[in-house]
Amino acid sequence: MKMTEIKKTVTYADVDYSGHLKMTTLFQILTDLATQDAIKLGMWSIDMIKQYGWIVAKQTLTLDEPILLDDEIEIYTIAGKGTFVSFPRYYFIKKNGKEIGRISSIWTLLDLEKRSIVAPRRIGIRIPEPISDKTIEKPHDIDMNIPFTFIGERKVLYSDVDTNQHMNNTRYIEWALDVLDFYIFQSNYIDKLTIHYKKEVQPLKTIQLYYGAKDDCYMIKGEVSNEEVFVIEFHFHNMKKI
């Protein structure tokens, strides 16, 4: 079986004001690619909508160089060998035939009615053996031992919610990026991004956002009623150093 892949030319709709591929665009591509691969592997079908959905628990992205307007990229994904309820998925990004990016993620299956994790085999889903032994490191841990400052709150509204009936994973990234200094993107690009989705957030909930920084890393965390629901760590690389 062939790996699931996509080839794409980066257009104006895909980039931010500095001409870099938006992280939200990239992660939406990854989500769509994972869905295509899951369908091909028999791990998901359209009939499962409103019953079960695959959700990502952790992700780490590493980019060796930026992805810019008019770049032609290839992204492919492979499912790794999982456990009872936890399943790794890897993505690899190529530009001009050279691998420039890697993403490691952990996925679980959610029962949308009970709002609880379910083992795929219990609902008749057979997880196939990996088609490749290529792997990368699991999503990184995030050092939370830094001071955080409350910077505001946002409510989960219509445009934030996906078919799993909770806040879409790419929207967390978008919210977090809005917290950062607007001008940091002019001469820097994100070369590392790690996100931990600690608890799903349902529509109309209000998330309190907190900001912290350490060296070249910036961390945004969200809480609902004093309970941590997500944390994202960004690391920036100065374009002048490339």
Rosetta blueprint (number, residue, H / E / L):
1 M L
2 K L
3 M L
4 T E
5 E E
6 I E
7 K E
8 K E
9 T E
10 V L
11 T L
12 Y H
13 A H
14 D H
15 V E
16 D L
17 Y L
18 S L
19 G L
20 H E
21 L E
22 K L
23 M H
24 T H
25 T H
26 L H
27 F H
28 Q H
29 I H
30 L H
31 T H
32 D H
33 L H
34 A H
35 T H
36 Q H
37 D H
38 A H
39 I H
40 K H
41 L H
42 G L
43 M L
44 W L
45 S L
46 I H
47 D H
48 M H
49 I L
50 K L
51 Q L
52 Y E
53 G E
54 W E
55 I E
56 V E
57 A E
58 K E
59 Q E
60 T E
61 L E
62 T E
63 L E
64 D L
65 E L
66 P L
67 I L
68 L E
69 L L
70 D L
71 D L
72 E E
73 I E
74 E E
75 I E
76 Y E
77 T E
78 I E
79 A E
80 G L
81 K L
82 G L
83 T L
84 F L
85 V L
86 S L
87 F E
88 P E
89 R E
90 Y E
91 Y E
92 F E
93 I E
94 K E
95 K E
96 N L
97 G L
98 K E
99 E E
100 I E
101 G E
102 R E
103 I E
104 S E
105 S E
106 I E
107 W E
108 T E
109 L E
110 L E
111 D E
112 L L
113 E L
114 K L
115 R L
116 S E
117 I E
118 V E
119 A L
120 P H
121 R H
122 R H
123 I H
124 G L
125 I L
126 R L
127 I L
128 P L
129 E L
130 P L
131 I L
132 S L
133 D L
134 K L
135 T L
136 I L
137 E L
138 K L
139 P L
140 H L
141 D L
142 I L
143 D L
144 M L
145 N L
146 I L
147 P L
148 F L
149 T E
150 F E
151 I E
152 G E
153 E E
154 R E
155 K E
156 V L
157 L L
158 Y H
159 S H
160 D H
161 V E
162 D L
163 T L
164 N L
165 Q L
166 H L
167 M E
168 N L
169 N H
170 T H
171 R H
172 Y H
173 I H
174 E H
175 W H
176 A H
177 L H
178 D H
179 V H
180 L L
181 D L
182 F L
183 Y L
184 I H
185 F H
186 Q H
187 S H
188 N E
189 Y E
190 I E
191 D E
192 K E
193 L E
194 T E
195 I E
196 H E
197 Y E
198 K L
199 K L
200 E L
201 V L
202 Q L
203 P L
204 L L
205 K L
206 T E
207 I E
208 Q E
209 L E
210 Y E
211 Y E
212 G E
213 A E
214 K E
215 D L
216 D L
217 C E
218 Y E
219 M E
220 I E
221 K E
222 G E
223 E E
224 V E
225 S L
226 N L
227 E E
228 E E
229 V E
230 F E
231 V E
232 I E
233 E E
234 F E
235 H E
236 F E
237 H E
238 N E
239 M H
240 K H
241 K H
242 I L
